[in-house]
Amino acid sequence: MATKKIELTSDQYLLLIKMVYLGYWMASAHKDDVDPLVDDIEQHIYSFASVFGLNNLVEFDKSLNKFLPSAEFEEEMETPVQEYDDYIFWEELSWRLAERDFTRKFDQAQILCMTVDEILREKNTIADRYFEEFGINGVENLNFSK
């Protein structure tokens, strides 16, 4: 395969390794096995850290024969990862509850008579109530019953 070259400033490379870290995390955090292609590109990008003077963020582990994010880098990236996790948690919870409530509110015959816009508007209205509730109270008022 033919290779191409790109030129980056130190600031651009710093942003790139942050993006690679987040992309790798998203692609592999929920899996036992990492896609080898994802691993390969991460290793390739991280291998240039010393060229850009960022050995404090990416270290080479001789025992694993791999480049790894340093503890300092992992700590720095903890905030955007946690912010993303929090956002997705509330977003997914709200939308899943809205979907559940929508199907409880309307039977199949009613749904079939609705336009796509009507369905979306109704689901958005329901989801908005959850977004507001969770934004104010978190899970404090969330209860389960059988």
C-alpha positions in Angstrom: 0.0 0.0 0.0 1.3 3.4 -0.9 1.9 5.7 2.0 1.4 9.5 2.1 2.9 12.1 4.3 1.2 14.8 6.3 2.8 17.6 8.2 1.6 18.7 11.6 2.5 21.4 14.0 3.1 20.3 17.6 -0.3 21.7 18.6 -1.9 19.7 15.8 -0.1 16.6 16.8 -1.3 17.1 20.4 -4.9 17.4 19.3 -4.4 14.3 17.0 -3.2 12.1 19.9 -6.1 13.3 22.0 -8.5 12.4 19.1 -6.8 9.0 18.7 -7.0 8.4 22.4 -10.8 9.2 22.4 -11.4 7.2 19.2 -9.5 4.2 20.6 -11.4 4.4 23.9 -14.7 4.6 22.1 -13.8 1.7 19.7 -12.5 -0.6 22.4 -13.7 0.3 25.9 -16.7 -1.9 25.7 -14.9 -4.9 24.0 -12.7 -7.6 25.3 -10.7 -7.7 22.0 -9.4 -4.7 20.3 -9.7 -4.4 16.5 -6.1 -4.9 15.3 -6.5 -2.1 12.7 -7.5 0.3 15.4 -4.6 -0.8 17.5 -2.2 -0.4 14.6 -3.2 3.1 13.8 -3.0 4.1 17.5 0.5 2.6 17.7 1.6 4.4 14.6 0.3 7.8 15.7 1.7 7.4 19.2 5.1 6.4 17.8 5.7 10.0 16.8 5.3 11.4 20.3 9.0 11.8 20.9 9.4 13.7 17.6 7.0 16.2 18.9 8.5 16.3 22.4 5.5 14.7 24.1 7.2 11.8 25.8 5.4 12.9 29.0 2.1 11.9 27.3 3.0 8.7 25.5 5.5 6.1 26.8 6.9 3.0 25.3 6.4 -0.1 27.4 9.2 -2.5 26.5 7.6 -5.5 28.2 4.5 -5.1 26.0 6.4 -3.7 23.0 3.7 -1.0 22.7 3.2 2.8 23.0 0.8 3.6 25.8 -0.7 6.8 27.2 1.1 7.9 30.2 -0.6 8.3 33.6 -0.5 12.1 33.1 -2.2 11.8 29.7 -4.8 9.4 31.0 -5.6 11.8 33.8 -5.9 14.7 31.4 -8.3 12.7 29.2 -10.4 11.5 32.1 -12.5 14.7 32.0 -13.7 14.5 28.4 -14.3 10.8 28.7 -16.4 11.3 31.9 -18.3 14.2 30.3 -19.1 12.1 27.3 -20.2 9.1 29.5 -22.4 11.4 31.6 -24.0 13.0 28.5 -24.7 9.6 26.8 -26.1 8.1 30.0 -28.7 10.8 30.4 -29.4 11.1 26.7 -29.9 7.3 26.3 -32.0 7.0 29.5 -34.2 9.8 28.5 -34.8 8.6 24.9 -35.3 5.0 26.0 -37.9 6.0 28.6 -39.5 8.3 26.0 -39.8 5.4 23.6 -41.3 3.2 26.3 -43.8 5.8 27.3 -44.7 6.5 23.7 -45.6 2.9 23.1 -47.6 2.8 26.3 -49.5 5.9 25.4 -50.4 4.9 21.8 -51.4 1.5 20.5 -50.2 0.2 17.2 -53.3 1.4 15.3 -52.9 4.9 16.6 -49.2 5.0 15.7 -49.9 3.7 12.1 -52.3 6.7 11.7 -49.6 9.2 12.8 -47.2 11.0 10.4 -43.5 10.7 11.0 -43.5 14.3 12.2 -46.3 13.6 14.7 -44.4 10.6 16.1 -41.1 12.6 16.4 -42.9 15.5 18.0 -44.6 13.3 20.6 -41.4 11.4 21.4 -39.5 14.7 21.7 -42.1 16.1 24.1 -41.8 13.0 26.3 -38.0 13.0 26.1 -37.9 16.7 27.0 -39.7 16.0 30.2 -37.1 13.4 31.1 -34.2 15.7 30.2 -35.6 18.4 32.4 -36.3 16.1 35.3 -32.9 14.4 35.2 -31.2 17.8 34.7 -32.7 19.0 37.9 -32.9 15.9 40.1 -30.6 13.3 38.5 -31.9 9.8 39.5 -33.4 11.0 42.8 -37.0 10.6 41.7 -36.4 7.5 39.5 -38.2 4.5 40.9 -38.7 1.0 39.8 -41.8 -1.2 40.5 -42.9 -4.6 39.6 
